[in-house]
Amino acid sequence: MKMMLAENIRAFRKERSLTQEQLSEALGVTAGAVYKWEAKLSIPELELIIQMADFFDTSVDVLLGYEVKDNRLEATVKRLQEYRRSKDWDGLAEAEKALMKYPHSFRIVNESAALYRAFGFESGDRALFHRALELLEQSRLLLSQNEDPQISEQTIYGRIAQTYLGLGETDKAIELWKAHNADGLYNPQIGHILAQSDQIEEAVPFLSEALTKLLSDLVNTIVGYMNVYMKRGDQASTQAILSWSVGLLQGLREGNKPNYFDRVSAVFLAALAGSQFLSGQKVEARNTLIKAKELAAFFDAAPSYDESDVRFVTHIEGASAHDDMGATAMDGVELAVSQFENEEFTALWSAVNEE
């Protein structure tokens, strides 16, 4: 709660061109009392506040300068989030007040835990980490109230593990991550911490699976962006993201041995050629189609769908790559070309393919 009483007494007095002595005479107090009010050394009694409000032709709440804070649950949650975003440590006191008012609210408990974790990592204060652990456990018990699809018991345990890591309790953090690692969600964290702890051989499988999933997600994300940019007619952005992705994926080749991402790159090159063609860059489009054809032929000569053929990835039991781009890489290129539904571009591809 913040009041502006001292500032407002001074402002109203000066607005009426009154000295402290003149105001004190009007209110029947000493000039020293008015000085102390304005200097925040003392607060006038309620009766005098009412008398001053009447004297200044204003209301008591305006004179006090007090704004009623919106303490409804939704507003409180947003306020806690803003404290965390702005790194305002006053948020910790606000969180405790909110917890007293809404002790059984998942959202309040969850946001309060996030505040304590954030400031714990920022300061290294163990007490903050311990309070965060209490609140995280409490939020897990209140999980039935949760409506956020990105929060689950699995993610809460992940945050608990990260908090233990902040406390230096590495073994406990790894144990929790491993116990709640559905779909490899915590492979990056487990691999990172194991490698950092010199448990290199144990770390490698986790890192390999993490990298494989990351690459799969990356390809899907690139395709998504490509579709967005194409539908906007933004050919420059389409070409930029496809050129970047092909360069990145080509770095995953081990020597001169083909891997699944050569097949993906061939399709991306075909899409890049289509975008170049639509932009009037017909020479560049032709050259890019030649690259797509050569890369597709390179892959189809010795196709590999084994993820362990990808650079940096070790053998993953039962892993293989699949897509809906056709039986061969060349089929994928053909499909990418056909999706532009442009006869002139299709004719260009036919000419390149027959060379």
Backbone torsions as a table, in degrees:
resi	resn	phi	psi	omega
1	MET	NA	132.2	-180.0
2	LYS	-129.7	128.7	177.7
3	MET	-112.6	153.3	178.7
4	MET	-117.3	31.4	-174.6
5	LEU	-58.4	-50.4	-177.5
6	ALA	-58.6	-47.4	-178.9
7	GLU	-63.6	-38.3	-177.2
8	ASN	-73.1	-35.9	176.2
9	ILE	-60.5	-46.0	179.8
10	ARG	-62.9	-44.0	-177.2
11	ALA	-64.8	-45.7	179.9
12	PHE	-65.6	-37.7	-179.4
13	ARG	-64.5	-47.0	-178.0
14	LYS	-69.2	-31.4	177.9
15	GLU	-60.3	-31.7	179.5
16	ARG	-99.3	11.8	177.2
17	SER	55.2	42.9	179.2
18	LEU	-104.4	144.0	171.8
19	THR	-83.9	168.7	176.4
20	GLN	-62.9	-35.0	179.5
21	GLU	-65.5	-43.1	-178.9
22	GLN	-65.6	-39.8	177.9
23	LEU	-66.5	-39.1	-179.5
24	SER	-64.1	-37.9	178.3
25	GLU	-64.9	-40.2	-178.9
26	ALA	-66.0	-30.4	-176.7
27	LEU	-97.8	-9.0	179.6
28	GLY	75.7	33.1	177.0
29	VAL	-126.5	176.6	179.3
30	THR	-82.3	158.3	176.3
31	ALA	-63.7	-31.4	178.3
32	GLY	-63.1	-33.6	179.5
33	ALA	-65.7	-43.4	179.5
34	VAL	-63.7	-41.4	178.5
35	TYR	-58.2	-44.8	-178.5
36	LYS	-65.7	-35.7	178.0
37	TRP	-62.8	-46.6	-176.2
38	GLU	-72.3	-25.3	179.3
39	ALA	-90.6	3.6	-179.5
40	LYS	62.4	28.7	177.4
41	LEU	-89.6	-18.6	176.6
42	SER	-157.6	165.6	-179.3
43	ILE	-121.0	132.1	179.9
44	PRO	-65.6	153.6	177.4
45	GLU	-67.1	159.5	-175.8
46	LEU	-54.8	-41.9	-178.0
47	GLU	-61.3	-39.1	179.6
48	LEU	-71.2	-33.9	177.2
49	ILE	-63.3	-43.2	178.6
50	ILE	-64.4	-41.3	-180.0
51	GLN	-63.8	-41.7	178.9
52	MET	-65.8	-41.5	179.0
53	ALA	-59.1	-42.1	178.7
54	ASP	-65.8	-41.5	-178.6
55	PHE	-63.9	-38.9	-178.3
56	PHE	-88.4	5.1	-179.1
57	ASP	56.2	46.5	178.5
58	THR	-137.8	179.8	178.8
59	SER	-95.5	161.9	-179.2
60	VAL	-63.0	-41.8	-177.6
61	ASP	-66.4	-35.0	176.8
62	VAL	-67.7	-41.7	178.7
63	LEU	-63.1	-41.3	178.8
64	LEU	-69.3	-26.4	-177.8
65	GLY	69.3	28.0	-176.8
66	TYR	-99.2	123.9	176.0
67	GLU	-104.4	128.5	179.9
68	VAL	-68.7	121.9	-179.6
69	LYS	-76.1	139.3	177.0
70	ASP	-76.3	105.1	-177.5
71	ASN	-102.4	16.8	173.9
72	ARG	-66.4	156.7	-170.7
73	LEU	-55.7	-49.0	-176.4
74	GLU	-60.6	-44.9	180.0
75	ALA	-65.5	-37.0	179.6
76	THR	-65.9	-42.2	178.4
77	VAL	-59.7	-46.2	-179.6
78	LYS	-63.8	-36.6	179.5
79	ARG	-66.4	-40.5	178.3
80	LEU	-64.2	-39.6	178.0
81	GLN	-62.9	-40.3	-179.3
82	GLU	-68.1	-37.7	175.5
83	TYR	-58.0	-41.2	-179.0
84	ARG	-69.1	-44.3	-179.4
85	ARG	-63.3	-38.7	-177.3
86	SER	-88.6	0.9	-179.4
87	LYS	54.7	42.0	-179.3
88	ASP	-94.0	112.4	-175.5
89	TRP	-68.0	-13.6	174.5
90	ASP	-62.9	-17.2	-179.8
91	GLY	-62.6	-27.1	-179.5
92	LEU	-66.3	-43.3	177.1
93	ALA	-66.2	-39.1	178.4
94	GLU	-63.2	-38.5	179.6
95	ALA	-63.5	-42.9	-179.3
96	GLU	-65.0	-37.2	176.4
97	LYS	-64.5	-42.8	-179.6
98	ALA	-64.2	-36.8	-179.9
99	LEU	-68.9	-31.2	176.4
100	MET	-70.2	-36.7	-177.8
101	LYS	-80.3	-37.2	-177.5
102	TYR	-126.5	62.9	-174.3
103	PRO	-65.4	-20.7	-176.1
104	HIS	-114.2	22.1	177.9
105	SER	-95.5	120.7	179.4
106	PHE	-58.2	-44.4	-175.0
107	ARG	-64.3	-41.4	179.2
108	ILE	-66.6	-46.3	-178.7
109	VAL	-63.8	-42.1	-178.8
110	ASN	-64.9	-44.9	179.4
111	GLU	-67.8	-35.7	178.0
112	SER	-65.8	-40.8	176.8
113	ALA	-60.9	-41.3	179.6
114	ALA	-62.4	-38.5	178.0
115	LEU	-63.6	-48.1	-178.9
116	TYR	-64.3	-38.4	177.9
117	ARG	-64.4	-45.6	-177.6
118	ALA	-60.1	-47.2	-178.5
119	PHE	-74.9	-25.1	174.6
120	GLY	-65.0	-46.7	179.2
121	PHE	-67.6	-32.7	-178.8
122	GLU	-70.9	-35.6	-174.3
123	SER	-108.0	-19.7	-175.0
124	GLY	75.8	11.4	-178.5
125	ASP	-73.4	114.6	-176.2
126	ARG	-64.7	-32.1	-179.9
127	ALA	-62.7	-36.4	178.8
128	LEU	-67.6	-40.1	177.2
129	PHE	-62.0	-42.8	-179.1
130	HIS	-65.6	-38.8	176.8
131	ARG	-66.0	-37.7	177.3
132	ALA	-61.8	-41.2	178.9
133	LEU	-62.4	-41.5	177.8
134	GLU	-59.3	-45.2	-176.8
135	LEU	-71.9	-35.2	177.3
136	LEU	-64.7	-41.7	177.4
137	GLU	-64.8	-39.3	177.7
138	GLN	-64.9	-40.5	180.0
139	SER	-66.1	-33.4	177.5
140	ARG	-62.9	-38.3	179.8
141	LEU	-71.7	-21.6	-179.7
142	LEU	-99.3	10.6	-171.2
143	LEU	-59.5	-23.9	-179.6
144	SER	-61.7	-20.0	178.4
145	GLN	-82.4	-16.1	-172.1
146	ASN	-65.0	135.8	177.1
147	GLU	-119.2	3.4	-179.6
148	ASP	-90.3	114.8	-176.9
149	PRO	-65.1	-15.5	-179.6
150	GLN	-87.2	-1.2	178.3
151	ILE	-115.3	130.6	177.7
152	SER	-145.6	175.4	176.7
153	GLU	-59.7	-35.9	178.9
154	GLN	-61.7	-43.7	-178.8
155	THR	-72.8	-31.9	177.5
156	ILE	-66.7	-42.5	176.7
157	TYR	-62.3	-33.9	176.7
158	GLY	-63.1	-39.3	178.1
159	ARG	-70.1	-36.1	176.0
160	ILE	-62.5	-43.1	178.8
161	ALA	-60.9	-43.7	-179.9
162	GLN	-63.8	-35.1	178.7
163	THR	-68.1	-39.9	175.0
164	TYR	-61.4	-35.8	177.5
165	LEU	-63.0	-39.7	176.8
166	GLY	-62.2	-28.4	177.8
167	LEU	-83.9	-3.3	-179.0
168	GLY	84.2	8.0	-179.6
169	GLU	-93.0	72.3	-172.3
170	THR	-62.0	-45.3	-177.2
171	ASP	-60.6	-40.0	-179.9
172	LYS	-67.5	-38.3	179.0
173	ALA	-64.1	-47.5	-179.2
174	ILE	-63.3	-41.2	180.0
175	GLU	-59.7	-42.8	179.3
176	LEU	-68.4	-43.9	179.2
177	TRP	-60.6	-43.2	-179.9
178	LYS	-64.7	-39.1	-177.1
179	ALA	-70.1	-20.2	-175.9
180	HIS	-127.8	41.9	-173.1
181	ASN	-101.2	39.8	179.6
182	ALA	-57.1	134.8	179.7
183	ASP	58.9	23.8	176.2
184	GLY	68.1	24.4	-175.5
185	LEU	-55.3	-37.0	-174.8
186	TYR	-107.2	17.2	177.2
187	ASN	-55.8	-44.5	-179.7
188	PRO	-59.8	-43.9	-179.2
189	GLN	-65.9	-44.4	-178.3
190	ILE	-63.7	-48.1	-179.9
191	GLY	-60.8	-43.2	-179.8
192	HIS	-60.4	-49.5	-175.8
193	ILE	-69.7	-38.6	177.8
194	LEU	-62.5	-43.3	179.5
195	ALA	-65.3	-38.7	178.7
196	GLN	-65.3	-29.3	-179.5
197	SER	-91.2	13.5	179.0
198	ASP	67.8	16.8	174.7
199	GLN	-94.0	63.4	-167.7
200	ILE	-62.5	-48.6	-175.7
201	GLU	-63.3	-36.2	177.7
202	GLU	-72.0	-29.1	-177.1
203	ALA	-72.3	-35.6	-170.8
204	VAL	-56.8	-47.5	179.2
205	PRO	-59.5	-39.0	178.7
206	PHE	-65.5	-41.9	180.0
207	LEU	-67.2	-38.6	179.5
208	SER	-64.1	-46.2	179.0
209	GLU	-65.0	-36.9	178.8
210	ALA	-64.2	-43.8	-179.0
211	LEU	-66.1	-40.9	179.6
212	THR	-60.9	-45.4	179.2
213	LYS	-66.8	-39.6	178.5
214	LEU	-59.7	-43.2	-179.6
215	LEU	-66.2	-40.9	177.6
216	SER	-61.6	-45.0	178.2
217	ASP	-64.5	-36.8	-179.2
218	LEU	-64.2	-44.6	-180.0
219	VAL	-61.1	-45.3	178.9
220	ASN	-62.4	-38.2	179.7
221	THR	-67.1	-42.1	179.0
222	ILE	-62.5	-43.9	178.3
223	VAL	-61.0	-40.5	178.1
224	GLY	-61.2	-47.8	178.5
225	TYR	-62.3	-41.8	179.4
226	MET	-57.6	-45.1	179.7
227	ASN	-63.9	-40.2	178.2
228	VAL	-60.8	-50.4	-177.0
229	TYR	-66.0	-38.8	179.4
230	MET	-63.7	-42.5	-178.9
231	LYS	-69.9	-24.8	175.4
232	ARG	-81.6	-12.4	-175.0
233	GLY	77.3	18.6	-178.7
234	ASP	-92.8	82.2	-175.9
235	GLN	-69.4	-31.2	-179.7
236	ALA	-62.0	-45.4	179.6
237	SER	-69.8	-37.0	176.7
238	THR	-58.1	-48.3	-178.0
239	GLN	-67.6	-36.2	-178.8
240	ALA	-64.3	-46.6	-176.3
241	ILE	-72.5	-34.2	178.5
242	LEU	-71.0	-40.5	178.3
243	SER	-63.2	-44.0	178.9
244	TRP	-62.5	-43.3	-175.9
245	SER	-67.6	-40.3	179.0
246	VAL	-62.6	-44.0	178.2
247	GLY	-60.6	-40.7	-179.7
248	LEU	-66.5	-47.7	-175.9
249	LEU	-67.7	-31.9	178.9
250	GLN	-66.4	-22.2	177.2
251	GLY	-74.3	-2.8	-179.4
252	LEU	-94.2	4.8	-179.5
253	ARG	-83.5	136.4	178.0
254	GLU	-95.9	102.3	-176.7
255	GLY	65.1	-131.9	180.0
256	ASN	-108.9	26.7	-178.1
257	LYS	-94.8	125.3	-178.8
258	PRO	-68.2	151.5	172.7
259	ASN	-139.6	173.1	-173.1
260	TYR	-54.4	-33.2	-175.3
261	PHE	-75.1	-12.0	169.5
262	ASP	-67.9	-39.2	177.0
263	ARG	-62.0	-45.2	178.5
264	VAL	-63.4	-43.6	-178.9
265	SER	-62.7	-37.2	178.8
266	ALA	-61.8	-41.6	177.9
267	VAL	-66.4	-42.2	177.9
268	PHE	-61.6	-37.6	178.7
269	LEU	-65.1	-39.1	177.6
270	ALA	-62.9	-41.1	178.2
271	ALA	-66.6	-38.7	177.4
272	LEU	-62.5	-41.4	178.7
273	ALA	-62.4	-39.5	178.8
274	GLY	-63.0	-41.3	178.9
275	SER	-66.4	-40.5	178.3
276	GLN	-63.4	-40.6	-179.9
277	PHE	-62.2	-44.5	179.6
278	LEU	-65.1	-23.7	179.3
279	SER	-87.4	1.1	-179.5
280	GLY	86.8	7.0	-179.5
281	GLN	-93.3	68.9	-170.4
282	LYS	-72.0	-34.0	177.4
283	VAL	-66.2	-45.9	178.6
284	GLU	-62.9	-39.0	179.6
285	ALA	-62.1	-42.9	179.1
286	ARG	-61.7	-47.4	-179.5
287	ASN	-61.5	-38.3	-179.9
288	THR	-69.7	-37.1	176.5
289	LEU	-64.0	-36.4	177.0
290	ILE	-62.1	-43.1	178.0
291	LYS	-63.0	-41.5	179.7
292	ALA	-61.8	-44.2	179.8
293	LYS	-62.5	-46.9	-178.4
294	GLU	-62.7	-41.3	-178.7
295	LEU	-70.1	-38.8	178.1
296	ALA	-64.0	-41.8	179.2
297	ALA	-65.5	-38.9	177.5
298	PHE	-59.5	-44.7	180.0
299	PHE	-69.5	-45.2	-175.1
300	ASP	-67.4	-20.9	178.6
301	ALA	-68.1	-29.6	178.5
302	ALA	-151.3	67.0	-173.5
303	PRO	-61.4	138.4	178.6
304	SER	-132.9	126.0	176.8
305	TYR	-115.0	11.5	179.4
306	ASP	-85.3	120.1	-175.4
307	GLU	-65.7	-20.3	179.4
308	SER	-73.4	-7.9	173.8
309	ASP	-81.8	-5.8	177.7
310	VAL	-83.2	133.7	180.0
311	ARG	-54.8	139.4	179.0
312	PHE	81.1	-13.5	-176.8
313	VAL	-99.4	127.2	175.2
314	THR	-89.5	177.6	-176.5
315	HIS	-62.3	131.6	176.1
316	ILE	-117.4	116.6	-175.1
317	GLU	-55.5	123.6	174.8
318	GLY	76.7	6.9	-176.2
319	ALA	-87.5	141.2	172.4
320	SER	-158.5	160.2	-176.1
321	ALA	-102.4	143.4	179.8
322	HIS	-141.6	151.8	175.8
323	ASP	-156.1	-178.0	-179.0
324	ASP	-114.9	32.3	-174.7
325	MET	-97.9	11.8	178.8
326	GLY	109.6	171.0	-175.6
327	ALA	-71.0	-30.7	-177.9
328	THR	-126.8	168.3	176.2
329	ALA	-65.0	-36.1	179.4
330	MET	-65.4	-35.9	175.1
331	ASP	-61.3	-39.0	178.8
332	GLY	-63.2	-40.7	178.0
333	VAL	-64.9	-44.4	178.2
334	GLU	-58.1	-43.8	-179.1
335	LEU	-63.6	-43.4	-179.9
336	ALA	-62.3	-40.7	179.0
337	VAL	-65.4	-43.9	-176.9
338	SER	-65.0	-28.6	-176.8
339	GLN	-70.0	-13.8	176.0
340	PHE	-78.2	-18.7	177.6
341	GLU	49.8	45.1	-179.4
342	ASN	-124.3	112.1	-174.0
343	GLU	-60.2	-39.7	-178.7
344	GLU	-66.6	-39.5	178.4
345	PHE	-68.4	-41.0	178.0
346	THR	-62.0	-39.7	178.4
347	ALA	-64.5	-38.4	178.0
348	LEU	-62.3	-43.8	178.9
349	TRP	-63.1	-41.7	179.4
350	SER	-60.2	-41.0	179.9
351	ALA	-65.1	-44.0	179.6
352	VAL	-65.1	-41.3	-175.6
353	ASN	-68.6	-26.4	-178.2
354	GLU	-87.9	-10.8	-178.0
355	GLU	-69.1	NA	NA
